[in-house]
Amino acid sequence: MAARHGPRRHRHQNVVERELAKEGKSRHDLGREAFVERVWQWKAESGGQISGQMKRLGDGVAWSRERFTMDEGLSQAVQTIFKKLYDDELIYRAERIINWCPRCLTAISDIEVEYQDDDGELVSIRYGEGEDSLVVATTRAETMLGDTAVAVHPDDERYRHLVGKRIKLPLTDRTIPVVADTHVDPEFGTGAVKVTPAHDPNDFEIGQRHDLPNLAVMDERAVITAHGPFQGLDRLEARSAIVAALRAEGRIVAEKRPYVHSVGHCSRCKTTIEPRLSMQWWVKVGPLAKAAGDAVRDGKVKIHPQEMEKRYFDWVDNLHDWCISRQLWWGHRIPVWYGPNGEVVCVGPDEQPPAGEGWHQDTDVLDTWFSSGLWPFSTLGWPERTESLEKFYPNSVLVTGYDILFFWVARMMMFGLYAMDGTPPFHTIALHGMVRDQNGKKMSKSFGNVVNPLDWMDEYGSDAVRFTLANGANPGVDVPIGEDWVKASRNFANKI
């Protein structure tokens, strides 16, 4: 396969935005065209550094075939497969709950969300009055402003008399219905859950089943938009203010803090993710994921080590539709045009976009993994039937880290089988582990344990670093590494 630079275009944009922030500017001050030009400039500088590091480490790749996912040829491949998927009704646009980053101001995929245990608070709130009341518990009190129902299990005797009735929603002038839904676990908590369809994926599903309105109460920066005393507050400010207001009204039944629970964070900037109802573009992954799973089950593709197959199947067999649109400026623009009378036209690479007053292109760009998923054949000239494509597709062995199994490997399998007439992109997936620090801990700038292998190469030589990595490597197993080990490898090399 061609030498590959990491496809994290989201990260590229983040870096340039941070540089602009130091100048007291944002991307909006520059405008889209000037900002994209600035990112290309940064890419040209950083790309050379990455290539230099790879060469010094001794990566044995086809440097003459080095490509970047935004190259012109690859961009044509992206537009071609988008059009093909769109025409096959495997790409669609719909309003769904997505993972939203209020700092990056974009949707991100499930696999780009990092979960960690955070100290929060669990508050129990009484809705309604007297006998027509019930208690719900939440860690996100600010979302109650967007509640459009309370749900209970249909077999729960405690609340059967309330199903179908409307109860008063505290701090508002609204009443909301009590609905019966089998999704509710009567054994968990009070057995009653608040339903905020515009701000929670499970609540959205309940809302769809009961035809509930979707009431969004936060903007793209997670600032409260609901009218009233909390309007204009950041979500965390609003959380404290709402709990205080509920307490003053005697609505708080119980409070637990700190309440340690798992919270999703943006893998780029570490901001807490906000589930948000949004109009986005999606890939209908059902048939694509099934083909990717069957290729391994049928033995066309083998995964080493074999025990990693379970992780692969857990992913492809349970894959939800893939949100592929990003509210960024740097990336492949979605090739869809909208007309003045509601027309929607998807444009292929050999087609001209509609002309005339009132037509405009979709402002979103595609998820970086959409273009990266085409890598085994886009780098060989597809959609043209080039000599390289005939000679080198399918590839033979893919060697990559197990941590990228879902991000990249599964995408390449889905798109390769789809675009190349059922031929998988490689016959073997060889997964290696991650390099960790000498205590086995993941390297992270926040932990302060990141090492630059080039520094060790300057000190002890390239062979010492390579031997240390090779000596500790086992398929699918992480490799701990420390400076003392590199020093020992240097001494060993000297003796030889």
C-alpha positions as CSV (number, residue, x, y, z in Angstrom):
1,M,0.0,0.0,0.0
2,A,1.1,3.6,-0.5
3,A,2.8,5.5,2.2
4,R,0.0,7.0,4.3
5,H,0.0,10.2,6.3
6,G,-2.5,10.1,9.2
7,P,-5.9,11.3,7.9
8,R,-6.9,13.3,10.9
9,R,-7.9,16.4,9.0
10,H,-10.0,17.5,12.1
11,R,-6.7,17.7,14.0
12,H,-5.1,19.7,11.2
13,Q,-7.9,22.3,11.5
14,N,-7.6,22.3,15.3
15,V,-3.9,23.0,15.2
16,V,-4.4,26.0,12.8
17,E,-7.3,27.3,14.8
18,R,-5.1,27.3,17.9
19,E,-2.4,29.2,16.1
20,L,-5.0,31.8,15.0
21,A,-6.3,32.0,18.6
22,K,-2.8,33.1,19.7
23,E,-3.2,36.0,17.2
24,G,-6.6,36.8,18.7
25,K,-8.4,35.6,15.6
26,S,-10.8,32.7,14.6
27,R,-11.4,31.0,11.3
28,H,-14.4,33.2,10.8
29,D,-12.2,36.3,10.8
30,L,-10.3,34.8,7.8
31,G,-13.2,33.4,5.9
32,R,-13.4,29.8,4.5
33,E,-11.2,30.2,1.5
34,A,-8.3,32.0,3.3
35,F,-8.6,29.6,6.3
36,V,-8.3,26.5,4.0
37,E,-5.3,28.0,2.3
38,R,-3.7,28.5,5.7
39,V,-4.3,24.9,6.6
40,W,-2.7,23.7,3.3
41,Q,0.3,25.8,4.2
42,W,0.6,24.1,7.7
43,K,0.1,20.7,6.1
44,A,3.0,21.3,3.7
45,E,5.3,22.1,6.6
46,S,4.2,19.3,9.0
47,G,3.9,16.7,6.2
48,G,7.6,17.0,5.5
49,Q,8.4,16.4,9.2
50,I,6.3,13.3,9.3
51,S,8.0,11.9,6.2
52,G,11.4,12.6,7.6
53,Q,10.6,10.8,10.9
54,M,9.2,7.8,9.0
55,K,12.4,7.6,6.8
56,R,14.7,7.9,9.8
57,L,12.8,5.1,11.6
58,G,13.4,3.0,8.5
59,D,9.8,2.5,7.3
60,G,10.0,0.3,4.2
61,V,7.3,1.9,2.1
62,A,6.9,2.8,-1.5
63,W,7.9,6.5,-1.2
64,S,7.2,7.1,-4.9
65,R,3.6,6.3,-4.2
66,E,3.2,8.7,-1.2
67,R,-0.3,10.2,-1.2
68,F,-2.5,12.4,0.9
69,T,-6.2,12.0,1.2
70,M,-6.8,15.5,-0.2
71,D,-4.8,14.9,-3.4
72,E,-6.7,15.6,-6.6
73,G,-6.9,12.0,-7.7
74,L,-8.1,10.9,-4.3
75,S,-10.7,13.7,-4.2
76,Q,-12.1,12.4,-7.5
77,A,-12.4,8.9,-5.9
78,V,-14.3,10.4,-2.9
79,Q,-16.8,12.2,-5.1
80,T,-17.3,9.1,-7.3
81,I,-18.1,6.8,-4.3
82,F,-20.3,9.4,-2.7
83,K,-22.4,9.6,-5.9
84,K,-22.5,5.8,-6.2
85,L,-23.6,5.3,-2.6
86,Y,-26.2,8.2,-3.0
87,D,-27.6,6.7,-6.2
88,D,-27.8,3.2,-4.5
89,E,-29.7,4.9,-1.6
90,L,-26.9,4.0,0.9
91,I,-26.3,7.7,1.7
92,Y,-29.1,9.8,3.1
93,R,-29.7,13.1,5.0
94,A,-31.7,13.0,8.2
95,E,-32.2,14.7,11.6
96,R,-30.8,12.4,14.3
97,I,-29.0,12.7,17.6
98,I,-25.2,13.0,17.1
99,N,-22.1,13.5,19.3
100,W,-21.5,17.3,19.2
101,C,-18.4,19.1,20.3
102,P,-19.3,22.6,21.5
103,R,-15.7,23.7,21.1
104,C,-14.9,22.3,17.6
105,L,-18.5,23.1,16.6
106,T,-18.9,19.8,14.7
107,A,-20.4,16.4,14.9
108,I,-18.0,13.6,15.6
109,S,-18.4,9.8,15.3
110,D,-18.9,7.4,18.1
111,I,-15.3,6.1,17.8
112,E,-13.9,9.6,18.2
113,V,-15.5,10.0,21.6
114,E,-13.3,9.1,24.6
115,Y,-15.0,8.1,27.8
116,Q,-13.6,8.8,31.2
117,D,-15.0,8.8,34.8
118,D,-15.9,12.3,35.8
119,D,-17.2,13.7,39.1
120,G,-20.7,14.9,38.6
121,E,-23.9,15.1,40.5
122,L,-27.1,13.0,40.5
123,V,-30.2,14.9,41.4
124,S,-33.7,13.5,42.0
125,I,-36.4,15.9,41.0
126,R,-40.2,15.7,41.7
127,Y,-42.4,16.4,38.7
128,G,-46.1,17.1,39.0
129,E,-48.2,17.6,42.2
130,G,-49.5,15.4,45.0
131,E,-50.7,12.0,43.8
132,D,-50.1,13.0,40.2
133,S,-46.3,13.3,40.8
134,L,-43.3,11.2,40.3
135,V,-39.5,11.5,40.8
136,V,-36.9,11.4,38.0
137,A,-33.1,11.4,38.5
138,T,-30.6,13.0,36.2
139,T,-26.9,14.1,35.9
140,R,-27.8,16.8,33.4
141,A,-30.4,18.9,35.1
142,E,-30.1,21.6,32.5
143,T,-31.7,19.4,29.9
144,M,-35.0,19.3,31.8
145,L,-35.9,22.6,30.1
146,G,-36.3,20.4,26.9
147,D,-38.3,17.6,28.5
148,T,-41.4,16.7,26.4
149,A,-42.5,13.6,28.5
150,V,-41.8,11.3,31.4
151,A,-41.6,7.6,30.6
152,V,-42.5,4.6,32.7
153,H,-42.7,0.9,32.0
154,P,-46.2,-0.2,30.9
155,D,-46.2,-3.0,33.5
156,D,-45.2,-0.8,36.4
157,E,-48.1,-0.7,38.8
158,R,-46.8,2.3,40.7
159,Y,-47.4,4.6,37.7
160,R,-50.2,3.0,35.8
161,H,-52.7,5.6,37.0
162,L,-50.5,8.3,35.5
163,V,-50.0,6.9,32.0
164,G,-51.8,9.2,29.5
165,K,-52.1,12.1,32.0
166,R,-50.2,15.3,31.8
167,I,-48.0,16.6,34.7
168,K,-46.5,20.0,35.4
169,L,-42.8,20.4,34.3
170,P,-41.0,22.4,37.1
171,L,-39.6,25.8,36.3
172,T,-41.7,26.1,33.1
173,D,-45.2,26.9,32.2
174,R,-45.6,23.6,30.3
175,T,-47.3,20.3,31.1
176,I,-45.9,17.1,29.6
177,P,-47.4,13.6,29.1
178,V,-46.6,10.4,31.0
179,V,-46.0,7.7,28.4
180,A,-45.5,3.9,28.8
181,D,-42.4,2.5,27.0
182,T,-40.7,-0.9,27.4
183,H,-37.3,0.8,27.1
184,V,-37.7,1.9,30.7
185,D,-36.2,-0.4,33.3
186,P,-38.6,-0.4,36.3
187,E,-35.9,-1.8,38.6
188,F,-33.5,1.1,37.9
189,G,-33.8,4.2,40.1
190,T,-37.4,5.3,40.6
191,G,-38.6,3.5,37.4
192,A,-39.5,6.9,35.8
193,V,-37.2,8.7,33.4
194,K,-37.4,12.2,32.0
195,V,-37.5,12.3,28.1
196,T,-35.6,15.0,26.3
197,P,-35.7,13.8,22.6
198,A,-33.5,16.6,21.3
199,H,-30.6,16.0,23.7
200,D,-30.3,12.2,24.3
201,P,-30.2,9.3,21.8
202,N,-32.3,7.0,23.9
203,D,-34.9,9.7,24.6
204,F,-34.9,10.5,20.8
205,E,-36.0,6.8,20.1
206,I,-38.7,7.1,22.8
207,G,-39.8,10.3,21.2
208,Q,-40.1,8.7,17.8
209,R,-42.2,5.9,19.2
210,H,-44.6,8.3,20.9
211,D,-44.6,11.1,18.4
212,L,-43.2,13.6,21.0
213,P,-41.9,17.0,19.9
214,N,-38.2,17.6,19.7
215,L,-37.4,20.7,21.8
216,A,-33.8,21.9,21.5
217,V,-32.8,24.1,24.4
218,M,-29.0,24.6,23.6
219,D,-27.2,26.2,20.7
220,E,-24.1,24.9,19.0
221,R,-21.9,26.2,21.8
222,A,-24.0,24.5,24.5
223,V,-25.5,27.8,25.7
224,I,-29.1,27.7,26.9
225,T,-31.6,29.1,24.4
226,A,-34.8,28.4,26.3
227,H,-36.7,31.6,27.2
228,G,-36.5,32.4,30.9
229,P,-34.0,33.1,33.6
230,F,-31.5,30.5,32.3
231,Q,-31.3,31.8,28.8
232,G,-27.7,32.7,27.8
233,L,-26.0,30.5,30.4
234,D,-23.5,27.9,29.5
235,R,-24.7,24.4,30.2
236,L,-22.6,24.0,33.3
237,E,-23.7,27.4,34.7
238,A,-27.3,26.5,33.9
239,R,-27.0,23.1,35.6
240,S,-26.0,24.8,38.9
241,A,-28.6,27.6,38.5
242,I,-31.4,25.1,37.7
243,V,-30.6,22.8,40.7
244,A,-30.6,25.9,42.9
245,A,-34.0,27.0,41.6
246,L,-35.5,23.5,42.0
247,R,-34.1,23.3,45.5
248,A,-35.8,26.7,46.3
249,E,-39.1,25.3,45.1
250,G,-38.7,22.1,47.2
251,R,-38.4,20.0,44.1
252,I,-35.1,18.3,44.9
253,V,-35.8,15.0,46.6
254,A,-32.2,13.8,46.8
255,E,-28.7,14.9,45.7
256,K,-25.6,12.8,45.4
257,R,-22.3,14.4,44.8
258,P,-19.7,13.6,43.8
259,Y,-21.4,11.1,41.5
260,V,-18.7,9.4,39.5
261,H,-20.0,8.4,36.0
262,S,-18.7,7.8,32.5
263,V,-18.7,10.9,30.4
264,G,-17.8,11.3,26.7
265,H,-15.2,13.8,25.6
266,C,-14.0,15.0,22.2
267,S,-10.8,13.0,21.3
268,R,-9.4,16.2,19.7
269,C,-9.9,18.9,22.3
270,K,-11.2,16.9,25.4
271,T,-14.4,19.0,25.7
272,T,-17.4,17.2,27.1
273,I,-19.6,15.9,24.3
274,E,-23.2,17.2,24.1
275,P,-25.7,14.9,22.4
276,R,-27.6,17.1,20.0
277,L,-30.3,16.8,17.4
278,S,-28.9,17.8,14.1
279,M,-29.5,17.4,10.3
280,Q,-26.6,15.3,9.0
281,W,-25.5,13.0,6.2
282,W,-25.4,9.3,7.0
283,V,-24.2,6.0,5.4
284,K,-26.7,3.2,5.7
285,V,-24.1,0.7,6.8
286,G,-26.2,-2.5,7.2
287,P,-25.3,-4.2,3.9
288,L,-21.8,-2.8,3.9
289,A,-21.0,-4.0,7.4
290,K,-22.6,-7.5,6.7
291,A,-20.3,-7.9,3.7
292,A,-17.3,-6.9,5.8
293,G,-18.2,-9.4,8.5
294,D,-18.9,-12.2,6.1
295,A,-15.6,-11.8,4.4
296,V,-13.8,-12.7,7.6
297,R,-16.3,-15.4,8.5
298,D,-16.0,-17.1,5.1
299,G,-12.2,-17.1,5.4
300,K,-11.5,-14.7,2.5
301,V,-9.8,-12.4,5.0
302,K,-7.9,-13.6,8.1
303,I,-7.2,-11.6,11.2
304,H,-4.0,-12.1,13.2
305,P,-3.9,-12.7,16.1
306,Q,-7.1,-14.7,15.7
307,E,-8.5,-13.6,19.1
308,M,-8.9,-10.1,17.6
309,E,-11.7,-11.5,15.4
310,K,-14.2,-11.1,18.3
311,R,-13.5,-7.4,18.5
312,Y,-13.9,-7.0,14.8
313,F,-17.2,-8.9,14.8
314,D,-18.5,-7.0,17.8
315,W,-18.0,-3.8,15.8
316,V,-19.3,-4.7,12.3
317,D,-22.2,-6.8,13.6
318,N,-23.5,-4.0,15.7
319,L,-22.7,-1.0,13.6
320,H,-25.1,1.9,13.6
321,D,-25.6,4.1,10.6
322,W,-22.5,6.2,10.1
323,C,-22.7,10.0,10.4
324,I,-20.3,11.3,7.7
325,S,-20.9,15.0,7.7
326,R,-18.6,17.4,9.7
327,Q,-19.2,21.1,10.3
328,L,-15.6,21.9,9.4
329,W,-13.9,23.9,6.6
330,W,-11.0,21.6,5.9
331,G,-11.8,18.5,4.1
332,H,-13.8,17.1,1.1
333,R,-16.9,19.2,0.6
334,I,-20.1,17.2,0.3
335,P,-20.9,17.2,-3.4
336,V,-24.6,18.1,-3.0
337,W,-26.2,21.3,-4.3
338,Y,-29.5,22.8,-3.1
339,G,-31.8,24.8,-5.4
340,P,-34.0,27.8,-4.7
341,N,-37.2,25.6,-4.8
342,G,-36.0,22.8,-2.5
343,E,-34.1,20.9,-5.2
344,V,-31.4,18.5,-4.1
345,V,-28.8,17.4,-6.6
346,C,-25.8,15.1,-6.0
347,V,-23.0,15.8,-8.5
348,G,-20.5,13.3,-9.7
349,P,-16.8,14.1,-10.6
350,D,-17.6,14.3,-14.4
351,E,-20.7,16.4,-13.9
352,Q,-21.2,20.1,-13.7
353,P,-23.0,21.6,-10.6
354,P,-26.3,23.3,-11.3
355,A,-26.0,26.9,-12.5
356,G,-28.3,29.8,-11.8
357,E,-29.4,32.0,-9.1
358,G,-30.2,30.5,-5.7
359,W,-28.1,27.3,-6.0
360,H,-25.5,26.6,-3.4
361,Q,-23.3,23.7,-2.3
362,D,-23.7,22.0,1.1
363,T,-21.3,23.7,3.5
364,D,-20.3,20.5,5.4
365,V,-17.2,18.3,4.7
366,L,-16.9,14.6,4.9
367,D,-15.6,12.6,7.9
368,T,-11.9,12.0,7.4
369,W,-12.4,8.3,7.6
370,F,-14.7,8.4,4.6
371,S,-11.8,9.2,2.3
372,S,-9.3,7.0,4.2
373,G,-11.6,4.0,3.8
374,L,-10.9,4.2,0.0
375,W,-7.1,4.0,0.5
376,P,-6.4,0.5,-0.9
377,F,-7.8,1.4,-4.3
378,S,-8.0,5.3,-4.5
379,T,-4.2,5.4,-4.2
380,L,-4.0,3.1,-7.2
381,G,-6.0,5.3,-9.5
382,W,-9.6,4.2,-9.0
383,P,-12.2,4.9,-10.4
384,E,-9.9,4.5,-13.5
385,R,-8.9,0.9,-14.3
386,T,-5.2,1.7,-14.1
387,E,-2.3,-0.6,-14.5
388,S,-1.5,-0.1,-10.8
389,L,-5.0,-1.0,-9.8
390,E,-5.0,-4.2,-11.8
391,K,-1.6,-5.2,-10.4
392,F,-1.8,-4.2,-6.8
393,Y,-5.5,-4.7,-5.9
394,P,-6.2,-6.6,-3.8
395,N,-3.3,-5.8,-1.5
396,S,-1.9,-8.7,0.4
397,V,-1.2,-8.0,4.1
398,L,-2.4,-4.9,6.1
399,V,-0.1,-4.3,9.1
400,T,-1.6,-1.8,11.5
401,G,-2.3,-1.2,15.2
402,Y,-5.4,-2.8,16.8
403,D,-6.5,0.6,18.1
404,I,-7.3,1.6,14.5
405,L,-9.4,-1.6,13.7
406,F,-12.6,0.3,13.9
407,F,-11.5,3.7,12.6
408,W,-9.8,2.5,9.5
409,V,-9.7,-1.3,8.9
410,A,-13.5,-1.8,9.0
411,R,-14.0,1.2,6.7
412,M,-11.5,-0.2,4.1
413,M,-13.2,-3.6,4.3
414,M,-16.7,-2.0,3.7
415,F,-15.7,0.3,0.9
416,G,-13.3,-2.2,-0.8
417,L,-16.0,-4.9,-1.0
418,Y,-18.6,-2.4,-2.2
419,A,-16.5,-0.6,-4.9
420,M,-14.4,-3.5,-6.1
421,D,-17.2,-6.0,-6.9
422,G,-17.0,-8.0,-3.7
423,T,-13.1,-8.3,-3.7
424,P,-11.7,-7.6,-0.2
425,P,-8.9,-5.1,-0.1
426,F,-6.4,-7.6,1.5
427,H,-6.3,-11.2,2.5
428,T,-4.6,-10.8,5.9
429,I,-5.0,-8.2,8.6
430,A,-2.0,-8.3,11.0
431,L,-2.6,-6.3,14.1
432,H,0.2,-5.1,16.4
433,G,-0.1,-3.4,19.8
434,M,0.5,0.1,20.9
435,V,3.8,1.5,22.2
436,R,3.3,2.4,25.9
437,D,5.6,3.9,28.6
438,Q,7.8,1.7,30.7
439,N,5.0,1.2,33.2
440,G,2.6,0.0,30.6
441,K,0.6,3.3,30.6
442,K,-0.7,4.9,27.5
443,M,1.4,7.8,26.3
444,S,-0.4,11.1,26.6
445,K,0.7,14.7,26.8
446,S,-1.6,15.2,29.7
447,F,0.2,12.4,31.6
448,G,3.6,13.9,30.7
449,N,4.9,10.6,29.6
450,V,5.2,11.1,25.8
451,V,8.7,10.3,24.3
452,N,10.1,11.3,21.0
453,P,11.8,8.3,19.4
454,L,14.0,10.7,17.4
455,D,15.6,11.9,20.6
456,W,16.5,8.4,21.6
457,M,17.9,7.8,18.1
458,D,20.1,10.9,18.4
459,E,21.3,9.5,21.8
460,Y,21.6,5.8,21.2
461,G,21.3,5.2,17.4
462,S,18.5,4.0,15.2
463,D,19.3,0.4,15.5
464,A,19.0,0.5,19.3
465,V,15.5,1.9,19.0
466,R,14.4,-0.5,16.3
467,F,15.8,-3.5,18.2
468,T,14.0,-2.5,21.4
469,L,10.7,-2.3,19.6
470,A,11.3,-5.6,17.7
471,N,12.4,-7.4,20.9
472,G,9.2,-6.5,22.7
473,A,6.8,-6.9,19.9
474,N,4.1,-9.6,19.9
475,P,1.0,-9.7,17.6
476,G,-1.9,-7.7,19.2
477,V,0.1,-7.0,22.4
478,D,1.1,-3.6,23.6
479,V,4.9,-2.8,23.8
480,P,6.1,-1.0,26.9
481,I,9.3,0.9,26.3
482,G,11.7,2.9,28.5
483,E,15.0,4.7,28.0
484,D,16.9,2.1,30.0
485,W,15.8,-0.6,27.6
486,V,17.0,1.5,24.6
487,K,20.3,2.0,26.4
488,A,20.6,-1.8,27.0
489,S,19.9,-2.4,23.3
490,R,22.7,0.1,22.4
491,N,25.1,-1.8,24.6
492,F,24.0,-5.1,23.2
493,A,24.5,-3.8,19.6
494,N,28.0,-2.5,20.6
495,K,29.0,-6.0,21.9
496,I,27.8,-7.6,18.7
